[in-house]
Each structure stands twice: as C-alpha cells, then as structure tokens.
Amino acid sequence: MNELIQYPGLLDDDFDEEPCASIEDERFDQVYPSKVQELSWRHWTPVAVAVEAAKLLVTRPRTRVLDVGCGPGKFCLVAAELKDARFTGIEQRSDLVAIARQAALKHRLTNIEIIHGNVTDFAFAAYDAFYLFNPFEENMFKRKKIDSSVPLSKALFKK
Ligand SMILES: C[S@@+](CC[C@H](N)C(=O)[O-])C[C@H]1O[C@@H](n2cnc3c(N)ncnc32)[C@H](O)[C@@H]1O
C-alpha cells in the first residue's frame, strides 16, 4: 500500500483502455440492465475468474463466503450455481443491491443473500472465506468510477 501511495502517477488513469469482454461474460451479463452491462468489463468479476475463485474458496460443503463490495452480485451468482455453499454479498449502492437480488431470483438461486450496507460497519466473524474484486479501487482513479452516487476519495482508500 505504501508503495502505491509513494508513486501516485502509477495509479492515475490518464491512459485509455479498450473494453474487452468474453462471449460468456456478454451472455451472462444479459441478466443485468444495459447500464450495468456496460460497466462489466471494468468493474465486475469475469465469469472465468468467479469459477476459479469459487473452487479456491469453497473447500467444504456449506462454506460461508462473503463478497466484500458485491456490486450487482456477479461473483455470488456464478459461484452459487456451482457450489454447495452460502454466498453473501454486501454492497453500498442500493440500485446494485436491487439488481443483484433480482438476478438471484431470476436464476432461482436460494443460497445467496445480498445485504445493503457499508463494509466498514460490517462484522466479518460469521464468514469462513472472503472474496474481494478491487472494491476500493474507484477511490483512487479520476475516471474509473461506477457512478457518482457515493462519496469517493483517496482518504477512503487509505482507511
Ligand atoms: C469493483 S466492484 C466489484 C463487484 C463484485 N465484487 C464483482 O466482483 O463483480 C466493487 C464494488 O464494491 C462496492 N463498494 C466499495 N466500497 C464499499 C463499501 N465501503 N461498502 C460496501 N460496498 C462497497 C462498490 O460500490 C462496487 O459495487
């Protein structure tokens, strides 16, 4: 972390990135509204990564996994299809919470719970395994933001 703070230029997104998504991601993301689909290549876990992460995190039945900053729930949805485990996502943006819950209903997944809240006020003790997909990254960049609905700052990243 200190290294990153020492070289802030490396964290600035002055360069342009090309959107890039796999066919399986494009297909999966159709469960989401178009605005959420457009954010996927940059902000949501790719399906292939979710599959590997689920294998690594769930080492015994009924493992309780927490996705810290779950967005529209893509990791939880993919992992819950594959594993006999309980997936909880916590997310600060209420619209993404609603979208994640809707997608879980559509996929008829009952081993998912999506909580609306801030991870800084959350107790982690009830979980066996934790998944993070750069949840605090958007505090560090000028342009790589999901939206402007929540406060973002470098101070929050350091916290
Ligand atoms: C890069 S996205 C990853 C989403 C999801 N984990 C995935 O892999 O598809 C990070 C998410 O973390 C959420 N987030 C960031 N800080 C948070 C906080 N303090 N409390 C709750 N959610 C937070 C953001 O709103 C965003 O939806």
PDBQT file of the ligand as one rigid body, heavy atoms in Angstrom, charges set to zero:
ROOT
HETATM    1  C1  LIG A 201     -15.087  -3.463  -8.484  1.00  0.00    +0.000 C 
HETATM    2  S1  LIG A 201     -16.741  -3.718  -7.912  1.00  0.00    +0.000 S 
HETATM    3  C2  LIG A 201     -16.746  -5.486  -7.701  1.00  0.00    +0.000 C 
HETATM    4  C3  LIG A 201     -18.139  -6.073  -7.635  1.00  0.00    +0.000 C 
HETATM    5  C4  LIG A 201     -18.215  -7.571  -7.374  1.00  0.00    +0.000 C 
HETATM    6  N1  LIG A 201     -17.470  -7.956  -6.186  1.00  0.00    +0.000 N 
HETATM    7  C5  LIG A 201     -17.688  -8.351  -8.538  1.00  0.00    +0.000 C 
HETATM    8  O1  LIG A 201     -16.597  -8.886  -8.384  1.00  0.00    +0.000 OA
HETATM    9  O2  LIG A 201     -18.344  -8.444  -9.577  1.00  0.00    +0.000 OA
HETATM   10  C6  LIG A 201     -16.587  -3.100  -6.241  1.00  0.00    +0.000 C 
HETATM   11  C7  LIG A 201     -17.926  -2.849  -5.546  1.00  0.00    +0.000 C 
HETATM   12  O3  LIG A 201     -17.625  -2.602  -4.171  1.00  0.00    +0.000 OA
HETATM   13  C8  LIG A 201     -18.561  -1.658  -3.711  1.00  0.00    +0.000 C 
HETATM   14  N2  LIG A 201     -18.002  -0.994  -2.529  1.00  0.00    +0.000 N 
HETATM   15  C9  LIG A 201     -16.896  -0.211  -2.483  1.00  0.00    +0.000 A 
HETATM   16  N3  LIG A 201     -16.667   0.240  -1.234  1.00  0.00    +0.000 NA
HETATM   17  C10 LIG A 201     -17.672  -0.279  -0.468  1.00  0.00    +0.000 A 
HETATM   18  C11 LIG A 201     -18.001  -0.169   0.905  1.00  0.00    +0.000 A 
HETATM   19  N4  LIG A 201     -17.249   0.554   1.746  1.00  0.00    +0.000 N 
HETATM   20  N5  LIG A 201     -19.101  -0.823   1.362  1.00  0.00    +0.000 NA
HETATM   21  C12 LIG A 201     -19.873  -1.556   0.517  1.00  0.00    +0.000 A 
HETATM   22  N6  LIG A 201     -19.621  -1.698  -0.810  1.00  0.00    +0.000 NA
HETATM   23  C13 LIG A 201     -18.537  -1.065  -1.299  1.00  0.00    +0.000 A 
HETATM   24  C14 LIG A 201     -18.755  -0.715  -4.881  1.00  0.00    +0.000 C 
HETATM   25  O4  LIG A 201     -19.966   0.023  -4.761  1.00  0.00    +0.000 OA
HETATM   26  C15 LIG A 201     -18.733  -1.688  -6.056  1.00  0.00    +0.000 C 
HETATM   27  O5  LIG A 201     -20.019  -2.081  -6.395  1.00  0.00    +0.000 OA
ENDROOT
TORSDOF 0
